[in-house]
Amino acid sequence: MTTEIILVFSILFATIVLFAFEVFSVDKIAMLIIATLALTGLVTPEEAISGFSNTATITVLSLMIIALALEDNGVIASLARFLKNLHVLPLFLLLPVFMFITGGISAFINTTAVVIVFIKIISELSKRFNLPQSKLLLPISFAGILGGSCTLMGTSTNLIVNSVARDLGAEKFNFFEFSFFGIIFLIVGILVITIASRWLPKDAKENLQEAYDLESYVTTVVINKGSNLIDKNIEDTFLYLNADISILKLRRKNQITNAPGKYITLKKNDKLVLMCDLETLSKLNDSEGLSVHKKQEDSEKNTLNNEDENETQKKAADWGFVEVLILPGSILIGKTLKQLRKQTFRNALPIAIKKRRNIRNTKERLVRKNINQITIKPGDRLLIEIPKNEINQLYEMENVAILREHKNKSVNLRKRTLSFAILLAVIGLAATGVLTILISAITGVCLLLLTRCLELNDVYHRVNWQIIFLLAGMIPLGIAMNNTGADTWISNQLLLILSGQSNLIIIGLIFLITMVMSSVISNNATAIIMTPIAIAVAVGLDLAMKPFILSVLFGANFSFFTPMGYQTNTLIYGMGFYKFKHFFIIGGILSIILWVLGTFMLSSLL
């Protein structure tokens, strides 16, 4: 092993640690990789930035832009709208139908965009027809992943594997090259999850205490001058009598009391950290003598005359609540409510936060921390107050999903039709081989711009640039592995282990290593690392490359047994219905079944 190979492995190990423990955001990690590889001389300056011009990176960017246009112009919503008529079906039939449709759409449209739309549909169906959200959300995430594995444009991972393999001399895949395998995986996945759905949890609302402790919003209210709560014991106020409200903390001047007792007397300017549901929080905002958001805390210092008070009340009637879900890559991540209140975004005022449920996130943890010091993380939900006529502006925010909206976004029928037609044209040109998927995707973006179905300003603000930087940073790492012979060294070690073993065991091991790695770090990063190794093993054993490349492609996509492996899993995990064990057990069972099935199918190609 040479010094250069040791250096590459050190960088690779550090990269995996940074990804696994989320020390930095993925775009920062990508830039660190580029700089480190260039400074150590493992790649040339041109190779260091080659990821930005790689065909896979540009193709992924183009397809992301097309997905934005489809979402904005109502195409995805229209494709899924008729699902609302399926509520009459029993759950054991409704679940596979939802999964099949989700998977079918995800084969051609960005999986994350599809899942977000389905979250909204399921949320509405749950309210209107009492459908259990917890029985449907995880299955549609898994179905989206499986559906994306059916075509070359289904996920960015497929494009990355194809691009890296082609650069290493393998024959490129056509649009439906592996669709047969993908469809079988999708069908098996639907059957497995339908059966396993009985072990999915019931909706949190059925467990009242758990809902109060972990599912409610946490916010701060201030007792203003003149409030009827002043000089009353907590037990004599509606805050104590209302079962929908939990008092977590009392702040009086510089003194903090955690879980204040019922005999404590409330005073003017007391700040109470409360946990309550959305409806109760809405009522609190209108309660006499209480201020929910920061701007009203010092109201006594800025006394208003009667005219101003009347005007304020009039304007308040034009404000509404909106619930937003923070997605990975959002610019709001890492900020606190206090920071957001000082720099109100989109005229919106954040007033409460609902933390994503995880092992460390408990009621006790929230009690000990100032609400204004709690940082926003992916999967958290914010409750914001915003003028009702400006709610549509929230759609311009990148990596933020609007879960409860008070005003429907208007959709232009002409743009919706044109957007869908352009999508079909992109798919048709790429599938028939008339144009490469890169050129067809770029052509689709140009058509969307020319027909004004898309504005570039929206693209700049809403594209998930973290994915683009991730690809741009990981591709040079793959080049460095090839330049130094690190991939060959790994493959030689694997060849020593696999020598004399059957093709079944060889394919199975590559598939399993890839699947496990993708559960810890990004599936795209896994694909870039494992594709050269798989090809080197195939060449060393003098076997066909295709089965090995496909084992990496499917293994990298099948990130089911942790909520971190795929963005849609993180999104669903953030909804608060599931614990880690649901992914580990149900996703683990699905992963094992698909691994065994995939190993047998792919080894049959050798």
N, C-alpha and C positions, 0 to 999 in steps of 0.2 A: 504494500500500500504506500503510495507516494504522499509527499507533504501536501500536494495540491488536492488529492482525494480526501485527506484528513480535513483540510480546510473546508472543502465543499460539504462534507458530512457535518462539520461543526456549525456551518451556516444553516444547513437543513434542520439540524436538531434544534437550534435556537429559534428557527422559524416555526417549527411545530409547537414548541413551548409557548411562544408568543401567541400563536393562534389558539391553542388549547385553553390558556388562562386569560385570554382577552386582555393582555397587558396594554396593547395599543389597538386602535381601530385598524381594520385590514388595509386601508389605503396607506396609513403610516408604515405599517409593516412592509408593504410592497415597496415603498420608497427607500426604506432602510436596506432591503434586499438589493435593489438596483445599485445604490451607492456602495454597499459593501463589496458586491461582485466586481464593480468597476475599480474600486480602490485597491483590491487585492490582486487585480490583474487576471482574474479567472475568466473574464470575458472582455472583449474589446469595447470601447465606448459605443461603437455602432451596435454591437450585440446587446449591450446593457439597456438600450432604449428601443430595441427591436420589437418588444412586446406591444408598444403603442401602435405599430404599423402592421402587426400580425393580422393575417386574414381573419382569424377566429375572433380577435378583439373587435375589429371593425364590424364583422358580421353580427356579433352579440350586441354591439351598440346600435346598429341599424334595426335589429329586431326589437330591442327595448323601445326605440322611438316609435316603431309601428304599433307596439302594444299600448303605448301612451295614447296614440290617436284612436285606437279601437276602444279604449276605456272612456276617453273624453267624449267621443261621439256616440256612445251608447251601444256599440256593437256587442260587447261582451254581455252587457245587461240584457240586451234583446235576445241573445242566444240562450240565456238562462231563464228568461222571464216566465216561460211556460211552466217552469218547475213549481211555481206557486199553485198550479192547478193539480199537482200531484199529492197534495196533503191528504187526500181521501184514502191513499194507499196505506196499508198497515206498514209498520216500521220495517219488518223483515223484507218487504218488497221495495219500500221507499229508499232504503239505504243502498242497495246495489244499483238502483236506477240513478241516484245522485252520483255515486262513484263512477258509473259508466259514462255519464254525460260529462262530469268533471274531467275524467281521463281523456275522453274524446276531444274536448276543446283544448286541453293542455298540450295535446300532440302538435298543435299548430300555433298556439298563442302562449305568451309568457305565463308560466304556471302560477307565479305569485299574484299577478293581476287577476287571474281566474279565481283563485282561492279567496282573495279579498272580496270579490263580487259575491261569491257563494256565502261568505260569512254574513254579509248584509241580508241576503235572501233568507238564510236559515234563521237569523235573528228576528226578522219580520214574521216568518212562519211560526216561530216559537211563541211570539206574543199573540198572534191572531188565532192559532189553532193548537196551542199548547204542545207543540212538538219538542222533544228533548234535544236541545242543542248539543249536549255532551255526547250524544249517541251519533252525531252526524259530522261534527267538526274535524275530529282526528281522521275519520275515514276519507273525507274529501281531500285532506292534505296528502294522505298516502296515495290516493287515486291520482291526484295531480302529478305527483312524482312519477308514478308508474306510466301515466299517459305521456309525460314528457319524454319517456324513454322509447317511445314508439317510432319517432321520426328524427331525421338529422337536425331539424330546426326546433325540436321539442324543448331542449334545454341547452344552455351554454356549455354544459359538460360534454355533450355529444359533439359540438363544434370544436371544442378544444382537443378532444381525443383525436378526432379526424385530422385536425391541422397538425398536431405534433407527430402523429403516425405518418402522415404524408411527407413531412419534412425529413423523416428518418428512412424514407424509401418505400414505405408501404403504399399499397394501392388505396386511393381515396374511396370513401363510401358514397353511394348514391343516396337519394332522398329517402327511399323506403328500404334501404339495404338490410336493416335489422328489424323491420316492422313486425315480421312474423314472430320473432322471439318476444318483442315488446308486447304484442297483443296477448300472447300466451301468459306472460307475466302479469298483465293487467287483469285478465280473467281469473287467474289463480288468486291474485291479491284481493279481488272483490269477494271471492268465495270465502277466503280465510277470514277477512275482516268482518264479513257479514256474520259468520259463525262466532267470531271472537267478540262481537259487539255487546254480547250479553254481559261481558266483564268490564265494559266501559262504565264510568261512574254515572250516577244520576245527576241531573242539574243541581247546581249549588243551592238553588233556592229551596230545595227540599230539605236541606240541612241548615236550619236557621242559624244556629250558633256559629257554624263554620263560615256561613255567608257574612255574618257580622264581623267576625274576627279577621278574615282575610280578603273578603271580596268587596267590601264597601270602600267608599272614598274617604280619604283622610284630608281634613282641611282645618283652617284656623278661623274662629269667629271672635269678634271683639264686642264686649258689652259697652254700649255707648251711654252717654249721659242721658238720663231720663228713662232708661229701660226699666220695665217692671220686674226684671230679675235682680236688680240691685238690692242688697240687704236681705236676700232670701237664701235659705239653705238649699243646697242642690236637690235634696229630696223633695222640696216643695215646688220645684219648677218642672216644666214640661220636658226639660233635658233629661231628667231622671225618670219621669213617668213614661216617656215615649220609648217603647221597646226597640225602636228602629235607630236609636242614638246611643252611642257609647262615648263617654268622656274619657279620653286617654291621658290628658295632661292639663294642668292649670298653670298659667304663667302670670304672676303678679309682681310687677316691677322686675327685680332681678332674682326673684325666688321662683323655683319650679317645683311643682308637686305632681308626681306621676300617679295616675289612677286616683284622683282625689276622692275622698270619702263623701258620703251623702250629707254629713253634718257641716261641711265647710260652707261658710257664708260668702256669697258672690259680691264683688265690689265693682264699681265703675272702672273701666279700662282693663278689667281682667281679660286675658286671652285664653280661650279654651281650644284645645286640639280635639276635634271630634271625628268620630268614624260613623258614617251613615250612608244610606243608599242614595241613588240619584234623585228619587222623588222627594225624600225628606230634605235633601240638600237644597232642592228648588224652593221648598217651603221656608227653610231657614233664611234664604236670601230675602224673602219678603217679610220676615218676622220683625215686629216692632222692637227697636232698640238693639238690634244685632247687625253687625257688618260682617259680610263673608269675605270680601276681597280687600286687598291691601289699601287701595286708594281711599277707603272710607275709614281707616283706623284712626286717623288723626282729624276726624271731622270736627271735633270740638275746638281745635286750634284754628280751623278755617271756617268759622261760623258763616252760614249762608243766610241771606235775608229771605223773607217769605217768597218773593218772586223767584229767586234762584231755586228754592226748594221745589216749588211747583214745576219749574222747568225741568229739574232733575227727575222728578217723578214721571213727568210726561215722556222724557227720553227713555226712562227705565222700561216703560211698556214696550219699547221697540227693540229690546234686547232679549236674547234667548240663550239657552244652554245648548252646547254641542259637545259630544263625546268623541275624542279622537284617540286612535291607537298608534303608538310610536313604533315604527318599523326599524330594523337594522339600517344604519346609514343616515338616520335623520340628524339634522343639524341641532335638534333640541337635546340630543343625548349628552349627558354630562352636565347639563345646566340644572339649576334649582328653580323652584317656583318664584323665589325672591328675585332671581336674575331675570326671569321672563316677565315678571310684573313691572320691573323697572324699564324694560325695553319692549313693551307690549307689541306683540307681533300681529300683523294683519288687523289691527284695531281690536284684537281679541285679548281678553284678560283671563289668564289661567287662575282658577280659584280652588281646584282640588286635584288630588292625584290618587290613582288606584294602582298600587304596586303589583307587578307580575308575581305570581305565587312561585316560590321556590323553597328549597330546604332551609335557607337562612332567613327568609322573609317571614317573620312571625309578628304577631301583635306586640309581643314584648320588645322586639327590635324597633318597631315604629314608635312605641311609647317613649323610648329613651332618646329619640332623635327629634330635634326641632323640625317641624313640618317644612319650614323654609330652607332647611339644610339637606333634605332628602333629594338626591340627584335622580334625574330622569334616565331610565335605561330602556333598551329594546323590550317591547312587550308591555310596558306600562301604559296606563290609560289616563288621559288628562280630561278634566271637565273644564271647559272654557266658556266665558260669557262674551258674546259678540253681537253687534247689531244684526238683526235678522236679515236686513237687506245686503249684508256683506258676507253671509255664510258661504256663498259660492267661491269667494276668494281663497278659502281654505283648501280648495282643490289644487291650487297652484303650489302648495307646499310639497316638497319632496319627501318621500318615505314616511308619510303620515296618512293613515286610513281613517276616513270619516265613518264612524259606526252608527251614530244617531244624529240624523240631520233633520232640521225643521223646515227645510225648503229644498224641493227637488231641483236638481241642476237641469236647466233647459237643454234639450237635445234637438239639433237641426236634422230633419229627416234626410235632406240632400247629402249632408256630410256623412251621416250614418251609412247611407247606401253606397256612397263613393268609397268610404273607408273599407267597407266589407268587400266591395268589388276589387279594390287594390290588394287586399289581403289574399283573395282568391287568385289574383293574377300572380302575386309573389310565389304562392304555393305551387301554382300550375307551372310557371317558368322553371322553378327549381326542381320540381318533381319530374318533369319531362326531360330535363337536361338541356333545354334550350339555352338557359343561362346558369351560371354557377349560383349557389345560394347566396354568396357574397354580392354578386352583381344584381341579382333579383331583389335582394333586400335593400340595397342602396337605391335601386330604381323605384322601389315602393316608397321609400322616404321622400324622394324627389317628387313623385306624383302627389303624395299627401301635402307637400309644401305648395306645389303649383295649384292644387285645387283648394287651397286654404283650409284643408281639413286639420291642419296642424300649424302651430306657430313656433318658430325657433326659440322665442323667449321662454315658452313653456318647457321646451326640451332642455335648455340650459339649467333650469331650476329643478327639474323633476327626474332627470335621468339618474339612476343609481351609479354615480361615478366611482363608488367604492369597488364595485365589481370590475369596472374597466381598469382601475389602478391595480387591483388584485391580479388580473390577467397579465397586465403589463409588467408586473413585478415578478410573477412566478415563471413566466416564459423564459427570461434570461437565466433563472436558476436551473431550468431544464437544459438550457444550452451549456451552462457551466458543467453540469453532470456529464454531458456528452463530450465536452472539450477535454476534461480531465480524465475521462475514462471511468468515472465513479459508477455510472450505470452498468458498464461492462463488469466492473469489479463485483458489484452486487449480484449481477446475473451469474457470474462465475461461482460465487458462493452458493447461490440457489441451485446451480447445476450440480455441484458436489452433493447437495442434499437430495436433489430430485433424480440423480442418476440412477437408472434402473427402475424408476417408479413408472406406474402406468400413466397414460395421458389423462385419465380421470383425476388422479391425485394432483398432477401438475397444474391443470386448469383450475381445480378446486382451491388449491393453495393461493394462486394468484388472485382469484375471485375473492377469497376470504380476507387476505391481507388488505386488498383495496377497500373492501366494505368496512373493515374495522377502522382503517385510517380515516375514511371519509366521515366517520361518526365523531372524530375528534377535531379535525381541521376541515376547511372548506372542501367541498366535493370537486371544485375546479382545481384547487391546489393539489389534491390527491391525484387527479387525472394527469396533471402535468408531471408529477413525480413518478407515477407508476407506469405510464405508457412506454417510456424508453426502456424501463426495466423489463416489462413484459415482452417487448419486441426483441430485446437482447437474449432473453431466455429462449424464445421461439427460434431465433437464428442459431443459437448455440446447440439446440436439440435437433436442428434441421427439420423443424415443423412449420406448418402454415402459420402466418402471422395473424390472420383474421380472428380465429377463436380467442387468442390471447388479448388482442386489442378489444374485442367485445367483452371479455371478462372484466377488463378495467373499466370500460364504459358503463356497463350495468352495475358493477360493484361500487363505483363512485357515486352513481345515482341513488342506489338503494340505501339511503341514510335514514333508517326507520327507528332504530332502537335508542336514539338520543334525540332530544329536542333541539340540539345545536347543529346537527349535521346538515340540515337544509332549511332555507329561510322560511318556507311555509310551516315547517314544524315549530320553529321559534315563534312564528306568528300565532299559531293555534295554542301553543303552550302559554302564551301571554294572555289568552282569554280567561285563564283562571279555572278552567274546568278539570284540568288534568294535572297529575303529579308525574314526577320523573318515572315512577314505576310503570305507569301506563304505556309509555313509550318503550321502556326497557323490556317489559314482559310481552305485550301485544306486538310491538314493533320487532322485538327479538324473535318471536315465533315466526312472524312473516319473513324476516330476514333469513332465518335458517331454512325455511321451506323454499324460498326463492334461490338461495345459494345452492341447495342440493339439486333443485330442478335445473338451474342454469348450468351447473357443472356437468350434468348428464347431457343436456342439449348441446352445449358448446363443444364438449369433448367428442361428440359424434361427428363434428366437422373435420376432425384430424384423421 
